[in-house]
């Protein structure tokens, strides 16, 4: 299963003794609006004379009629994936933040997270740019966030401190008009451990037991799917969750958002500020000046190179999944 914003690498061992020279690859879309089926061909060499490929007369594979994560607890990274660090345990989790997703129909249809949308009218410029311009005078308050389900209502950001181990629960709910939808959620910054998904609400103890009896193990990701377990339900009914575990190590201002562009424009995006003001704004304003104004020196032109602020060498980046 692959959703918007997801990528997979697959190792394919080809046949050494050919039974035939061409094989079909079958691809199906199972979500809205209807099933879409397509095919590709894996061809061992060019046939002679050349052959035109056509869709098969009958389906080579019957794919399960499931639109939810039937491999969530079975996928395992390849053993040569050298950068897979040990996941923090449930006992090491310091805070759980539930990000409740809801479609509000109050005039225009919008998406809100913990009652707040994030779209073109708020904020009117990138949040990190605003922090530098205002010298962090509007830096998010952890105290306000802790009393408001993890979000600071003044800045509409989710703050976190370096060293925390947080679980982020993305909770699907019935819309004002009862509908439910499907959302591939993407996180910028450090990758999280994907803990799977399920119907209803998240129960850490129950989910840990599933992993204990699973053939797989949680995988580090940057995009995974918040599924819907029905087409409709009652307004605000919790139905479907996705759980992430993240060790907060990278200071910065990072987005977590649905990877469907229309949903982002309707408000389904959030900003997470990880670290304190000195950690987040570690570059002097003089160094980042070209980033603060549209058309600044960061862009460069035909006469000069762009200015770049480098925080770490290319050799220190880790691959994504």
Rosetta silent file (secondary structure, phi, psi, omega in degrees, C-alpha in Angstrom):
SEQUENCE: XXXXXXXXXXXXXXXXXXXXXXXXXXXXXXXXXXXXXXXXXXXXXXXXXXXXXXXXXXXXXXXXXXXXXXXXXXXXXXXXXXXXXXXXXXXXXXXXXXXXXXXXXXXXXXXXXXXXXXXXXXXXXXXXXXXXXXXXXXXXXXXXXXXXXXXXXXXXXXXXXXXXXXXXXXXXXXXXXXXXXXXXXXXXXXXXXXXXXXXXXXXXXXXXXXXXXXXXXXXXXXXXXXXXXXXXXXXXXXXXXXXXXXXXXXXXXXXXXXXXXXXXXXXXXXXXXXXXXXXXXXXXXXXXXXXXXXXXXXXXXXXXXXXXXXXXXXXXXXXXX
SCORE:     score description
SCORE:     0.000 S_00000001
   1 L     0.000  126.675 -178.744    0.000    0.000    0.000 S_00000001
   2 L  -131.313  126.109  179.822    1.419    3.347   -1.082 S_00000001
   3 L  -112.646  176.010 -179.442   -0.254    6.700   -0.436 S_00000001
   4 L   -55.463  128.176  178.508    0.538   10.267   -1.469 S_00000001
   5 L    89.650   -6.761 -179.912    4.007   11.231   -0.275 S_00000001
   6 L   -94.441  149.479  175.197    5.142    7.655    0.452 S_00000001
   7 L  -135.530  143.811  174.494    8.073    5.912   -1.205 S_00000001
   8 L  -131.083  144.095  169.609    9.231    2.319   -0.992 S_00000001
   9 L  -105.795  136.147 -176.332   12.407    0.617   -2.175 S_00000001
  10 L  -127.690  133.012  173.837   12.017   -2.986   -3.253 S_00000001
  11 L   -92.506  123.346 -179.365   14.680   -5.616   -3.884 S_00000001
  12 L  -116.713  120.098  174.681   13.743   -7.830   -6.842 S_00000001
  13 L   -94.158  115.310 -176.831   15.659  -11.032   -7.543 S_00000001
  14 L   -78.741  162.237 -178.219   15.208  -11.870  -11.207 S_00000001
  15 L   -75.201  142.521  175.884   14.888  -15.399  -12.534 S_00000001
  16 L   -91.873  -33.725  176.563   18.015  -17.187  -13.725 S_00000001
  17 L  -111.411  107.529 -172.132   16.160  -19.854  -15.706 S_00000001
  18 L   -73.011  126.509  169.771   13.444  -18.145  -17.726 S_00000001
  19 L   -85.483  -33.829  174.228   10.056  -19.789  -17.838 S_00000001
  20 L  -155.341  171.145 -171.150    8.863  -16.897  -20.009 S_00000001
  21 L   -98.367  -14.257 -175.470   10.253  -13.504  -20.980 S_00000001
  22 E  -134.691  143.100 -178.942    7.532  -11.097  -19.730 S_00000001
  23 E  -134.271  142.116  177.488    5.609  -10.675  -16.475 S_00000001
  24 E   -83.867  146.080  169.180    2.720   -8.409  -15.541 S_00000001
  25 E  -117.892  125.297 -173.382    2.823   -6.023  -12.579 S_00000001
  26 E  -107.115  132.359 -177.572   -0.648   -5.166  -11.276 S_00000001
  27 E  -129.316  133.605 -179.942   -1.480   -1.869   -9.529 S_00000001
  28 E  -136.569  139.932  171.415   -4.831   -0.904   -8.005 S_00000001
  29 E   -98.119  128.863 -173.952   -6.210    2.172   -6.263 S_00000001
  30 L  -108.560  -10.887 -178.188   -8.696    1.242   -3.537 S_00000001
  31 L   -96.192 -167.602 -172.994   -9.749    4.627   -2.123 S_00000001
  32 L   -55.414  152.154   -5.760  -11.960    7.398   -3.484 S_00000001
  33 L   -86.201  -34.334  179.979  -13.631    7.755   -5.848 S_00000001
  34 L  -142.782  170.636  177.274  -13.594    4.268   -7.398 S_00000001
  35 L   -66.680  131.303  175.242  -11.206    1.385   -7.972 S_00000001
  36 E  -121.073  128.537 -176.498   -8.615    2.168  -10.659 S_00000001
  37 E  -120.356  138.612  176.316   -6.519   -0.674  -12.079 S_00000001
  38 E  -144.167  168.196 -176.839   -3.414   -0.483  -14.229 S_00000001
  39 E  -135.305  152.963  168.810   -0.599   -2.763  -15.358 S_00000001
  40 E  -129.326  169.052 -178.190    3.097   -2.635  -16.104 S_00000001
  41 E  -126.163  128.092  170.210    5.302   -5.235  -17.760 S_00000001
  42 E   -95.742  115.599 -171.567    8.595   -6.645  -16.502 S_00000001
  43 E  -117.311  124.557  176.550   10.365   -7.766  -19.648 S_00000001
  44 L   -88.910   86.847  178.753   13.505   -9.945  -19.779 S_00000001
  45 L    86.771  165.984 -178.793   15.090   -8.669  -22.974 S_00000001
  46 L   -91.560  120.921  179.847   13.558   -7.452  -26.207 S_00000001
  47 L   -68.363  155.073  178.963   11.528  -10.129  -27.991 S_00000001
  48 L  -131.776  118.787    1.164   12.169  -10.742  -31.662 S_00000001
  49 L   -72.180  161.668 -179.658   10.118   -9.839  -33.562 S_00000001
  50 L   -54.409  140.749 -178.079    8.965   -6.942  -31.304 S_00000001
  51 L  -115.373  135.831  174.154    5.723   -7.667  -29.460 S_00000001
  52 L   -84.766  130.116 -178.945    3.062   -5.138  -28.487 S_00000001
  53 L   -89.834  137.951  177.520    1.971   -5.559  -24.887 S_00000001
  54 L  -125.551  157.733  173.171   -1.724   -5.472  -23.999 S_00000001
  55 L   -55.655  147.846 -176.878   -3.558   -5.705  -20.662 S_00000001
  56 L   -67.100  152.176  179.173   -4.030   -9.346  -19.673 S_00000001
  57 L   -68.012  -25.623  176.227   -7.319  -11.059  -20.604 S_00000001
  58 L  -139.792  158.873 -175.869   -7.869  -11.980  -16.937 S_00000001
  59 L   -67.544  125.472  176.094   -6.475  -10.659  -13.668 S_00000001
  60 L   -66.499  -33.316 -174.549   -3.127  -12.237  -12.754 S_00000001
  61 L  -134.654  137.848  170.726   -3.642  -11.398   -9.056 S_00000001
  62 L   -97.573  109.751 -177.106   -6.709  -10.907   -6.864 S_00000001
  63 L   -86.004  135.921 -179.036   -5.751   -8.105   -4.469 S_00000001
  64 L   -55.708  139.184 -179.644   -7.541   -8.073   -1.080 S_00000001
  65 L   -82.724   66.456 -176.537  -10.388   -5.579   -0.958 S_00000001
  66 L  -128.611  129.579  178.072   -8.864   -3.756    2.014 S_00000001
  67 L  -108.028   11.605 -178.922   -8.169   -0.034    2.194 S_00000001
  68 L  -116.419  172.627 -167.598   -6.587   -0.119    5.646 S_00000001
  69 L   -72.257   75.847 -176.737   -3.117   -0.991    6.876 S_00000001
  70 L   -74.214   -7.323  175.787   -3.019   -4.740    6.521 S_00000001
  71 L  -114.727    9.922 -176.744    0.811   -4.674    6.610 S_00000001
  72 L   -53.577  -37.122 -173.817    1.236   -2.116    9.408 S_00000001
  73 L  -106.851   15.487 -177.224    2.536   -4.735   11.839 S_00000001
  74 L  -124.096  -24.004 -179.348    4.393   -6.949    9.346 S_00000001
  75 L   -68.454  138.705  179.605    6.740   -4.758    7.315 S_00000001
  76 L  -135.688  138.053  178.173   10.368   -4.932    8.423 S_00000001
  77 L   -61.936  154.698  174.542   13.369   -2.972    7.089 S_00000001
  78 L   -61.825  145.031 -174.453   15.980   -4.837    5.095 S_00000001
  79 L   -61.994  -21.507 -179.631   18.707   -6.215    7.365 S_00000001
  80 L   -85.003    5.338 -179.730   21.306   -4.051    5.616 S_00000001
  81 L   -76.117   88.875 -164.608   19.504   -0.886    6.713 S_00000001
  82 L   -72.056  -18.842 -172.745   22.436    0.208    8.870 S_00000001
  83 L   -96.717   14.421 -179.110   21.020    3.408   10.380 S_00000001
  84 L   -77.356   98.761  178.739   18.076    1.815   12.207 S_00000001
  85 L   -75.606  168.614  179.850   18.618    2.965   15.788 S_00000001
  86 L   -75.863  131.771 -179.873   16.819    1.390   18.734 S_00000001
  87 L   -73.473  137.953  173.657   13.314    2.734   19.272 S_00000001
  88 L   -59.398  145.654 -179.395   12.560    4.257   22.699 S_00000001
  89 L   -79.960  168.461  177.456   10.346    2.008   24.796 S_00000001
  90 H   -60.389  -34.646 -179.725    6.842    2.845   25.998 S_00000001
  91 H   -67.704  -22.062 -179.676    8.297    3.412   29.473 S_00000001
  92 H   -86.819   -7.896  179.764   10.595    6.115   28.051 S_00000001
  93 L   -66.735  126.841 -177.723    7.710    8.127   26.581 S_00000001
  94 L   -97.185  -21.309 -176.810    7.528   11.443   28.449 S_00000001
  95 E  -160.141  141.742  174.712    4.401   12.898   26.837 S_00000001
  96 E  -114.066  128.261  179.974    1.514   11.877   24.587 S_00000001
  97 E  -117.841  118.636  176.045   -0.011   14.484   22.261 S_00000001
  98 E   -96.438  118.799  178.657   -3.295   13.693   20.553 S_00000001
  99 E  -101.302  103.411 -173.836   -3.789   15.708   17.389 S_00000001
 100 E   -88.455  122.477 -177.460   -7.521   15.507   16.662 S_00000001
 101 E   -97.723  129.339 -177.063   -8.468   15.947   13.012 S_00000001
 102 E  -146.553  138.246  174.786  -11.937   17.317   12.281 S_00000001
 103 E   -93.966  120.248 -178.110  -13.773   18.710    9.267 S_00000001
 104 E  -105.481  132.605  177.726  -15.716   21.820   10.235 S_00000001
 105 E  -117.122   88.405 -178.409  -18.574   23.131    8.116 S_00000001
 106 L  -137.353   80.704 -165.015  -19.173   26.661    9.365 S_00000001
 107 L    86.410 -118.256  176.403  -19.373   28.754    6.228 S_00000001
 108 L   -70.669  150.798  176.482  -16.494   27.367    4.162 S_00000001
 109 E   -79.515  123.908 -179.058  -15.515   23.727    4.754 S_00000001
 110 E  -133.704  164.155  173.457  -12.184   23.615    6.595 S_00000001
 111 E  -108.831  137.007  178.998  -10.018   21.111    8.446 S_00000001
 112 E  -125.526  150.701  173.321   -8.920   21.795   12.025 S_00000001
 113 E  -118.861  118.985 -175.626   -6.403   20.151   14.359 S_00000001
 114 L    51.213   42.240  174.638   -7.285   20.492   18.048 S_00000001
 115 L    80.189    1.532 -176.955   -9.841   23.112   16.968 S_00000001
 116 E  -123.644  132.083  171.375   -7.383   25.249   14.955 S_00000001
 117 L   -90.176  169.723  176.285   -6.782   25.443   11.196 S_00000001
 118 L  -142.007   99.402  179.603   -3.547   26.635    9.588 S_00000001
 119 E  -143.496 -161.809 -164.310   -3.977   28.239    6.183 S_00000001
 120 L   -63.550  -21.183  178.868   -3.247   31.375    4.157 S_00000001
 121 L   -88.131  -13.796  176.213   -4.889   33.826    6.567 S_00000001
 122 E  -153.510  116.178   -5.244   -2.971   32.471    9.574 S_00000001
 123 L   -83.317  170.322 -179.704   -0.059   32.876    9.573 S_00000001
 124 L   -94.719   -1.242  172.225    0.597   35.376    6.818 S_00000001
 125 L  -151.992  161.078 -179.915    4.285   34.509    6.615 S_00000001
 126 L   -54.348  138.880 -172.538    6.405   31.468    7.548 S_00000001
 127 H   -63.177  -39.710 -179.862    6.557   31.080   11.325 S_00000001
 128 H   -64.927  -36.258  175.194   10.347   30.816   11.510 S_00000001
 129 H   -61.246  -44.471  178.890   10.649   34.055    9.517 S_00000001
 130 H   -61.065  -39.613  179.138    8.324   35.735   12.022 S_00000001
 131 H   -60.403  -45.612  179.995   10.433   34.490   14.926 S_00000001
 132 H   -66.152  -40.284 -178.997   13.580   36.037   13.482 S_00000001
 133 H   -66.181  -34.942 -177.078   11.858   39.316   12.634 S_00000001
 134 L   -99.361    9.392  179.561   10.365   39.611   16.124 S_00000001
 135 L    53.716   41.210  175.919   13.451   38.276   17.938 S_00000001
 136 L    64.938   20.103  178.916   11.402   35.369   19.356 S_00000001
 137 L   -66.882  -22.305  178.002    8.999   37.688   21.162 S_00000001
 138 L  -112.331   34.856  178.219    6.148   35.404   20.067 S_00000001
 139 L   -64.781  139.897 -174.544    7.937   32.122   20.765 S_00000001
 140 L   -61.813  149.225 -178.162    5.383   29.413   21.644 S_00000001
 141 L   -99.232  121.067  175.156    4.587   28.784   25.292 S_00000001
 142 H   -65.927  -35.958  179.256    4.978   25.261   26.624 S_00000001
 143 H   -61.494  -44.789  178.205    2.833   26.206   29.618 S_00000001
 144 H   -64.184  -38.894 -178.230   -0.056   27.241   27.360 S_00000001
 145 H   -66.810  -39.869 -177.039    0.357   24.087   25.288 S_00000001
 146 H   -66.237  -23.131  178.620    0.344   21.747   28.297 S_00000001
 147 L   -99.240    7.745 -175.196   -3.036   23.118   29.369 S_00000001
 148 L  -139.825   45.518  174.798   -4.467   23.017   25.830 S_00000001
 149 L    58.826   32.181  173.456   -3.980   19.462   24.495 S_00000001
 150 L    94.108  -13.383 -178.299   -0.444   20.113   23.266 S_00000001
 151 L  -109.280  137.225  173.866   -1.117   23.189   21.115 S_00000001
 152 E   -82.757  112.279 -173.901   -0.318   26.786   22.026 S_00000001
 153 L   -68.188  -18.349 -179.715   -3.536   28.610   21.037 S_00000001
 154 L   -76.442  -48.187 -179.163   -1.778   31.963   20.613 S_00000001
 155 L   -95.279  -11.247 -176.139    0.773   30.839   18.022 S_00000001
 156 L    57.799   36.456  177.603   -1.183   27.726   16.925 S_00000001
 157 E  -119.123  160.169  176.010    2.005   25.678   17.169 S_00000001
 158 E  -105.298  106.774  179.680    2.892   22.466   19.012 S_00000001
 159 E   -85.727  151.893  175.165    6.034   23.059   21.123 S_00000001
 160 E  -148.736  151.795 -178.273    8.382   20.292   22.289 S_00000001
 161 L  -102.156  144.089  176.705   11.662   20.281   24.201 S_00000001
 162 L   -59.431  132.763 -178.979   14.889   18.657   23.073 S_00000001
 163 L   101.616  -16.728  175.891   15.279   15.336   24.905 S_00000001
 164 L   -67.780  151.351  167.205   11.574   14.564   25.139 S_00000001
 165 E  -116.129  109.857 -173.367   10.242   11.243   23.868 S_00000001
 166 E  -114.018  147.586  167.796    6.768   11.981   22.592 S_00000001
 167 E  -105.447  126.615  177.535    3.986    9.907   21.158 S_00000001
 168 E  -105.805  115.301  179.345    1.954   11.774   18.546 S_00000001
 169 E  -104.642  116.504  177.145   -1.513   10.277   18.095 S_00000001
 170 E   -94.783  114.661 -170.350   -3.322   11.495   14.977 S_00000001
 171 E  -108.227  120.950  176.332   -7.023   10.944   15.691 S_00000001
 172 E   -83.171  143.458  178.517   -9.658   10.797   12.961 S_00000001
 173 E  -138.383  157.338  173.882  -13.168   12.024   13.817 S_00000001
 174 L   -65.235  136.444 -178.598  -16.553   12.269   12.160 S_00000001
 175 L   -70.060  172.094  176.172  -17.054   15.593   10.392 S_00000001
 176 L   -51.611  -37.085  179.518  -19.754   18.123   11.233 S_00000001
 177 L   -97.981   10.198  171.710  -21.846   16.361    8.605 S_00000001
 178 L    93.931   -6.658 -176.780  -20.694   12.904    9.683 S_00000001
 179 E   -75.649  158.857  174.507  -18.239   12.056    6.916 S_00000001
 180 L  -126.612  151.079 -177.873  -14.844   10.389    7.360 S_00000001
 181 L  -138.037  174.680 -173.165  -11.796   10.696    5.140 S_00000001
 182 L  -112.570  131.062 -173.267   -8.371    9.198    4.438 S_00000001
 183 E  -137.979  113.798  170.117   -5.194   11.240    5.159 S_00000001
 184 E   -79.963  111.610 -176.791   -1.534   10.446    4.390 S_00000001
 185 E   -95.606  135.583 -175.585    0.294   12.440    7.102 S_00000001
 186 E  -121.874  136.197  179.117    3.834   13.661    6.483 S_00000001
 187 E  -115.927  130.775  172.904    6.341   14.961    9.050 S_00000001
 188 L   -85.753  161.427  179.299    9.266   17.262    8.282 S_00000001
 189 L    86.481 -148.843 -177.607   12.462   17.056   10.307 S_00000001
 190 L   -63.028  143.871  178.158   13.507   13.913   12.156 S_00000001
 191 L   -76.935  151.088 -178.315   11.743   10.708   11.178 S_00000001
 192 E  -105.563  163.143  170.700    9.432    9.030   13.678 S_00000001
 193 E   -86.306  123.263 -179.147    8.857    5.411   14.616 S_00000001
 194 E   -84.658  120.163 -174.637    5.542    4.339   13.095 S_00000001
 195 E   -97.835    7.130  178.622    3.518    2.417   15.700 S_00000001
 196 E    96.799 -168.698 -174.949    0.662    1.328   13.436 S_00000001
 197 E  -151.330  169.765  178.663   -2.988    2.249   13.307 S_00000001
 198 E  -173.622  175.943  179.237   -6.427    1.072   14.318 S_00000001
 199 L   -83.396  165.768  177.488  -10.079    1.904   14.723 S_00000001
 200 L    70.635 -128.997 -179.661  -11.520    3.893   17.622 S_00000001
 201 L  -123.164  161.303 -175.731   -8.891    5.465   19.879 S_00000001
 202 L   -75.862  135.407  173.954   -5.288    4.584   20.704 S_00000001
 203 L  -127.438  108.561 -174.330   -4.496    2.291   23.625 S_00000001
 204 H   -59.660  -45.062 -178.228   -0.746    2.071   24.238 S_00000001
 205 H   -60.399  -45.757  179.229   -0.896   -1.133   26.289 S_00000001
 206 H   -63.917  -42.123 -177.966   -3.006   -2.910   23.678 S_00000001
 207 H   -68.694  -37.071  176.360   -0.819   -1.692   20.817 S_00000001
 208 H   -61.947  -36.550  178.467    2.392   -2.757   22.556 S_00000001
 209 H   -66.184  -36.980  177.285    0.901   -6.255   22.902 S_00000001
 210 H   -61.965  -44.935  179.572    0.209   -6.366   19.158 S_00000001
 211 H   -65.024  -36.602 -179.748    3.846   -5.538   18.412 S_00000001
 212 H   -61.898  -29.650 -178.909    5.034   -8.151   20.925 S_00000001
 213 L  -102.012   10.881 -175.429    3.164  -10.816   18.953 S_00000001
 214 L   -95.784  154.293  174.868    4.034   -9.431   15.520 S_00000001
 215 L   -81.671  -16.180 -179.796    6.546  -10.735   12.993 S_00000001
 216 L  -100.243 -166.918  175.598    7.539   -7.147   12.153 S_00000001
 217 L  -152.708  155.780 -178.384    8.797   -4.192   14.149 S_00000001
 218 L   -56.847  139.940 -176.748    8.125   -0.438   14.026 S_00000001
 219 E  -111.237  143.645  173.597    9.795    1.266   11.086 S_00000001
 220 E   -75.019  129.987 -176.695   11.181    4.805   10.907 S_00000001
 221 E  -139.612  173.450  168.009    9.100    6.827    8.442 S_00000001
 222 L  -126.315   -6.375  177.216    8.173   10.333    7.391 S_00000001
 223 E  -145.026  129.055  172.674    4.733    9.568    5.893 S_00000001
 224 E  -150.548  166.406 -163.415    2.020    7.157    7.007 S_00000001
 225 E  -102.632  132.273  167.148   -1.734    6.941    6.616 S_00000001
 226 E   -90.334  107.642 -174.583   -4.571    7.908    8.910 S_00000001
 227 L   -84.739  161.298  168.758   -7.230    5.486    7.674 S_00000001
 228 L  -107.567  140.390 -176.052  -10.985    5.748    7.799 S_00000001
 229 L  -107.623    7.814  173.693  -12.835    2.687    9.090 S_00000001
 230 L  -165.573  167.102  177.442  -16.237    3.714    7.722 S_00000001
 231 L   -82.432  -32.810 -179.180  -17.600    6.254    5.255 S_00000001
 232 E  -142.425  159.592  173.512  -19.699    8.082    7.854 S_00000001
 233 L  -159.532 -174.425  178.669  -20.223    8.261   11.595 S_00000001
 234 L   -74.660  152.165  178.521  -21.653   10.691   14.127 S_00000001
 235 L   -52.884  129.677  177.424  -20.237   14.201   14.381 S_00000001
 236 L    68.678    7.898  175.693  -16.980   14.250   16.439 S_00000001
 237 L   -71.032  128.870  178.716  -16.988   10.470   16.963 S_00000001
 238 E   -74.685  119.242 -178.192  -13.393    9.210   17.246 S_00000001
 239 E  -147.556   90.126  177.145  -12.912    6.574   14.554 S_00000001
 240 E   112.591  130.770  179.612   -9.383    5.731   13.478 S_00000001
 241 E  -140.475  158.461  170.308   -5.916    6.635   14.748 S_00000001
 242 E  -131.930  134.283 -175.236   -2.279    6.583   13.674 S_00000001
 243 E  -117.522  134.560  175.656    0.485    6.530   16.321 S_00000001
 244 E  -123.802  149.409  171.433    4.060    7.826   16.064 S_00000001
 245 E  -123.416  128.470 -172.900    6.904    7.788   18.590 S_00000001
 246 E  -135.232  127.232  170.197    9.564   10.472   18.258 S_00000001
 247 E   -88.845  117.089 -173.506   12.724   11.228   20.196 S_00000001
 248 L   -78.879  106.860 -176.177   13.054   15.014   19.935 S_00000001
 249 L  -127.587  -17.626 -174.137   16.642   15.653   18.845 S_00000001
 250 L  -111.947  105.299  177.749   16.490   18.196   16.018 S_00000001
 251 L   -66.018  144.986  178.824   15.694   21.809   17.004 S_00000001
 252 E   156.432 -176.912  176.872   13.697   23.739   14.459 S_00000001
 253 E  -112.647  111.010 -170.168   10.279   24.646   13.127 S_00000001
 254 E  -122.165  140.157  177.044    8.816   21.581   11.411 S_00000001
 255 E   -89.948  144.671  163.949    5.531   20.963    9.628 S_00000001
 256 E  -126.413  123.011 -171.485    3.282   17.930   10.092 S_00000001
 257 E  -152.842  160.132  169.919    0.531   17.923    7.492 S_00000001
 258 E   -67.785  141.118 -177.674   -1.746   15.887    5.289 S_00000001
 259 L   -91.801   11.713  171.169   -0.025   15.190    1.970 S_00000001
 260 L   -93.765  117.097 -170.802   -3.200   15.835   -0.039 S_00000001
 261 H   -57.894  -41.020 -179.231   -2.759   19.395   -1.306 S_00000001
 262 H   -60.168  -38.755  179.790   -6.467   20.252   -1.206 S_00000001
 263 H   -69.053  -36.547  176.168   -6.629   19.293    2.482 S_00000001
 264 H   -61.250  -46.045 -178.815   -3.563   21.409    3.264 S_00000001
 265 H   -64.804  -23.473  178.585   -5.149   24.434    1.603 S_00000001
 266 L   -89.630    5.143  173.163   -8.273   23.804    3.698 S_00000001
 267 L   113.777   -1.550 -174.601   -6.237   23.987    6.921 S_00000001
 268 L   -88.081   69.144  173.645   -4.902   20.465    7.553 S_00000001
 269 E  -152.024  147.144 -177.843   -1.335   21.381    8.424 S_00000001
 270 E  -133.506  159.906  177.982    0.415   22.049   11.716 S_00000001
 271 E  -120.977  129.812  179.778    3.714   23.542   12.859 S_00000001
 272 E  -113.612  124.471 -179.226    5.852   21.948   15.591 S_00000001
 273 E  -105.012  109.274 -173.138    8.517   24.068   17.292 S_00000001
 274 E  -108.399  116.821 -177.787   11.155   21.760   18.757 S_00000001
 275 L   108.547  166.683  177.687   13.653   23.269   21.144 S_00000001
 276 L   -84.982  179.588 -173.202   13.899   26.583   22.999 S_00000001
 277 H   -59.802  -43.206 -178.135   14.478   29.953   21.343 S_00000001
 278 H   -67.717  -33.504  179.618   18.280   29.778   21.432 S_00000001
 279 H   -73.515  -42.175 -178.230   18.271   26.237   19.990 S_00000001
 280 H   -70.133  -41.284 -175.081   15.770   26.993   17.222 S_00000001
 281 L  -103.277   50.450 -173.141   17.314   30.345   16.249 S_00000001
 282 L   -74.378  -19.327  175.148   20.933   29.255   16.497 S_00000001
 283 L   -86.077  136.414  176.701   21.940   31.108   13.315 S_00000001
 284 L   -62.659  150.185 -179.465   22.507   34.848   13.725 S_00000001
 285 H   -56.796  -37.759 -179.694   20.006   37.052   11.932 S_00000001
 286 H   -57.801  -37.119 -177.862   22.791   38.404    9.728 S_00000001
 287 H   -70.538  -30.399 -174.855   23.436   34.866    8.447 S_00000001
 288 H  -106.013    8.339 -174.877   19.795   34.200    7.546 S_00000001
 289 H   -53.525  -39.243 -178.521   18.839   37.667    6.309 S_00000001
 290 H   -66.692  -16.063  179.538   18.545   36.456    2.725 S_00000001
 291 H   -89.494  -12.711 -169.706   15.938   33.908    3.800 S_00000001
 292 L   -89.158  -14.808 -177.715   13.641   36.415    5.490 S_00000001
 293 L  -125.804  134.836  177.936   12.493   38.385    2.446 S_00000001
 294 L   -59.569  129.259 -176.751   10.958   37.036   -0.731 S_00000001
 295 L    84.757   12.510 -178.338   13.557   37.373   -3.462 S_00000001
 296 L   -69.785 -178.691 -174.776   16.386   37.627   -0.923 S_00000001
 297 L   -61.171  -19.305 -179.374   20.013   36.637   -1.469 S_00000001
 298 L   -60.617  -25.122 -178.054   19.189   33.010   -0.773 S_00000001
 299 L   -79.677  -35.715 -174.228   17.806   32.795   -4.324 S_00000001
 300 L    68.784  178.655  176.000   20.809   34.170   -6.186 S_00000001
 301 E  -156.938 -166.724 -175.939   20.639   35.165   -9.855 S_00000001
 302 L   -68.947  -12.580 -176.503   22.683   34.982  -13.048 S_00000001
 303 L  -104.599  -15.084 -177.289   25.300   37.306  -11.550 S_00000001
 304 E  -150.688  151.174  176.992   25.871   35.844   -8.079 S_00000001
 305 L   -73.786  150.223  174.260   25.646   32.609   -6.174 S_00000001
 306 L   -69.078  152.911  173.768   22.930   32.261   -3.529 S_00000001
 307 L   -85.710  140.767 -176.002   23.979   32.561    0.102 S_00000001
 308 L  -132.544  134.349  173.344   23.581   29.331    2.069 S_00000001
 309 L  -101.329  115.552 -176.787   23.633   28.678    5.813 S_00000001
 310 L  -101.330  124.981 -179.439   25.024   25.174    6.409 S_00000001
 311 L   -99.709  -28.073  177.238   24.199   23.490    9.702 S_00000001
 312 L  -154.635  153.698 -176.897   25.692   20.060    9.075 S_00000001
 313 L   -73.592  158.614 -177.585   27.723   18.373    6.385 S_00000001
 314 H   -59.523  -29.172 -177.964   26.078   16.162    3.781 S_00000001
 315 H   -69.124  -12.966 -177.778   27.749   13.107    5.283 S_00000001
 316 H   -94.653   -7.008  179.925   25.710   13.477    8.477 S_00000001
 317 L   -72.612  147.396  176.681   22.263   13.262    6.827 S_00000001
 318 L  -105.681  148.479 -179.976   20.341   10.033    7.287 S_00000001
 319 L   -71.602  152.321  178.724   18.339    8.329    4.581 S_00000001
 320 L  -100.992  167.243  175.913   14.553    8.393    4.750 S_00000001
 321 L  -132.771    0.000    0.000   11.933    5.690    4.365 S_00000001
